[in-house]
Amino acid sequence: MLPQPRDTGSRRTGFAIVGPYAAEVWPATLRTTGMGSAYGFGGIGKIIGPLGLALIIGSSNVVKPEVTVGAIVPAFAYLAAWFALAGLVYLFIGFETKGRSIEDIDGKLSDASV
């Protein structure tokens, strides 16, 4: 068994922030449509991720792939690339919502769209 790093909670809380943040940054007129689309695209990612990972490790069995030691590094690089892409999207497109009301955020989004 490989030694595991001490869990500080950051792995659990990182994804818990994405959902509420995504709900805040949609204009009020598109909030439900935007959140539904976001969760729908997340569902597509749940299919693409494991399929891509199975292709990278060279397994035709997607349900229970056989992993070789040589395939571990490319597999982690694949997952890291998706995390990096998501981070870049939030870095360049996202904006700070801390301490602001939904009305303030909605006003900023309305001003930006005009």
ZIUR-V885160 format. One record per backbone hydrogen bond with DSSP energy under -0.5 kcal/mol. NH is the residue of the N-H (numbers start at 1). CO is the residue of the C=O. If there is no record, write none. Layout:
NH_CO, NH_CO
//
This chain:
8_6, 13_9, 14_10, 15_11, 16_12, 17_13, 18_14, 19_15, 20_16, 21_17, 22_18, 23_19, 24_20, 25_21, 26_23, 30_27, 31_27, 31_28, 34_30, 35_31, 36_32, 37_33, 38_34, 39_35, 40_36, 41_37, 42_38, 43_39, 44_40, 45_41, 46_42, 47_43, 47_44, 48_44, 49_45, 51_47, 52_48, 53_49, 54_50, 55_51, 56_52, 57_53, 58_54, 59_54, 62_60, 67_65, 71_68, 72_69, 73_69, 74_70, 75_71, 76_72, 77_73, 78_74, 79_75, 80_76, 81_77, 82_78, 83_79, 84_80, 85_81, 86_82, 87_83, 88_84, 89_85, 90_86, 91_87, 92_88, 93_89, 94_89, 94_90, 100_97, 105_101, 106_102, 107_103, 108_104, 109_105, 110_106, 111_107, 112_108, 113_109, 114_110
//
